[in-house]
Amino acid sequence: MQVEIRATNEDGVPALYDFFRWLRDDQDGPGDVRLANAAAGRPGAMGALEVIQVVLSQSTAMVSLAMQYVSWRHSRGGGRHGAEFTFARASDGLTVAVQGGTDDDVRRMLALLAVPPEPPSSADQSSQAPE
């Protein structure tokens, strides 16, 4: 499962870089974490729209990612002055905005993102089949 993490505004970009370094340097962190330019492939996108891309081997690894986020927030004295991130599951685009790293934020993130996406129904597949 691939998760993309973005800052919701330019003020959050330094915090995004900091969180990326935290994930990359954590020995218990995800094995595949990279910083990518999300503007590639988006016509008309301006500026450097960086995104952290994390590949998780199983949905239970989402719990570990959420705990790393909480640890990072707490290590920074409760956060980065309102830096808000979105965590999005790449397979279906499900997105959760998280600002404070509170227990409620983490529970909401896990309730949505740790559950695997439903496979497409047979009706969806047949409507996409070539004629």
C-alpha positions in Angstrom: 0.0 0.0 0.0 1.4 3.4 -0.9 0.6 6.4 1.2 1.3 10.0 0.1 1.8 12.7 2.7 1.5 16.4 1.7 1.6 19.7 3.5 -1.8 21.4 2.9 -0.1 24.9 2.5 3.3 26.4 1.9 3.8 27.1 5.6 3.9 23.4 6.2 6.5 22.5 3.6 9.5 22.9 6.1 7.6 20.6 8.5 7.1 18.1 5.6 10.8 18.0 4.9 11.5 17.5 8.6 9.0 14.6 8.8 10.6 13.1 5.7 14.0 13.2 7.3 12.5 11.7 10.5 11.0 8.8 8.6 14.1 8.2 6.5 16.4 8.2 9.5 14.3 6.0 11.7 15.7 2.5 11.9 12.2 1.1 12.6 10.6 3.3 9.9 9.2 2.2 6.6 11.8 0.7 4.3 10.6 2.6 1.2 10.2 6.3 1.8 11.0 9.0 -0.7 10.4 12.7 -1.4 8.9 13.2 -4.8 7.7 16.2 -6.9 3.9 15.9 -7.1 3.7 18.5 -9.9 5.0 16.0 -12.4 2.1 14.8 -14.5 -0.2 17.6 -13.3 -0.7 20.1 -16.2 -0.6 23.7 -15.0 0.8 22.8 -11.6 3.1 25.5 -10.4 5.9 25.4 -7.8 7.5 22.5 -6.0 4.7 20.4 -4.7 6.6 17.9 -2.7 5.0 14.8 -1.4 6.4 12.0 0.9 5.7 8.7 -0.7 5.7 5.7 1.7 5.3 2.1 0.6 3.9 0.0 3.4 4.1 -3.8 3.0 0.8 -4.4 4.9 -2.1 -2.4 6.2 -0.9 -3.0 9.8 2.2 -0.9 8.9 -0.2 2.0 8.8 -0.3 1.8 12.6 3.4 2.1 12.7 3.4 5.1 10.4 0.7 6.8 12.5 2.8 6.3 15.7 5.9 7.7 13.9 3.9 10.8 13.0 2.8 11.2 16.7 6.3 10.7 17.9 7.6 13.3 15.4 4.9 15.8 16.5 5.7 15.3 20.2 9.4 15.5 19.6 8.8 19.0 18.2 7.1 20.3 21.3 3.5 19.5 20.1 3.9 20.5 16.5 5.0 22.9 13.9 2.7 25.9 14.5 -0.3 24.6 12.6 1.4 22.5 10.0 -1.4 20.4 8.5 -0.7 17.3 6.5 -2.9 15.1 4.4 -2.3 11.3 4.3 -3.7 9.8 1.2 -3.9 6.1 0.1 -2.7 6.1 -3.5 -4.8 3.1 -4.6 -8.2 4.9 -4.2 -7.3 8.5 -3.3 -8.9 8.2 0.2 -7.5 11.3 2.1 -7.4 12.3 5.7 -6.3 15.7 6.9 -4.4 15.7 10.2 -3.3 18.9 12.0 -2.6 18.3 15.6 -1.5 14.7 15.9 -4.0 14.2 18.8 -5.3 10.8 19.8 -8.6 11.6 17.9 -6.6 12.6 14.7 -4.7 9.3 14.9 -7.8 7.2 15.5 -9.5 8.9 12.6 -6.5 8.3 10.3 -6.3 4.7 11.3 -10.0 4.1 11.0 -9.9 5.2 7.4 -6.5 4.3 6.0 -5.7 1.0 7.8 -8.8 -0.6 6.3 -7.9 -2.0 2.9 -9.8 -0.5 0.0 -12.7 -2.5 -1.3 -11.9 -4.3 -4.6 -13.8 -3.0 -7.6 -17.2 -4.7 -8.1 -17.8 -6.9 -11.1 -20.1 -4.3 -12.5 -17.2 -1.7 -12.3 -14.9 -4.1 -14.0 -17.3 -5.0 -16.8 -18.0 -1.3 -17.5 -14.3 -0.8 -18.1 -13.8 -3.9 -20.3 -12.7 -3.1 -23.9 -15.4 -3.7 -26.4 
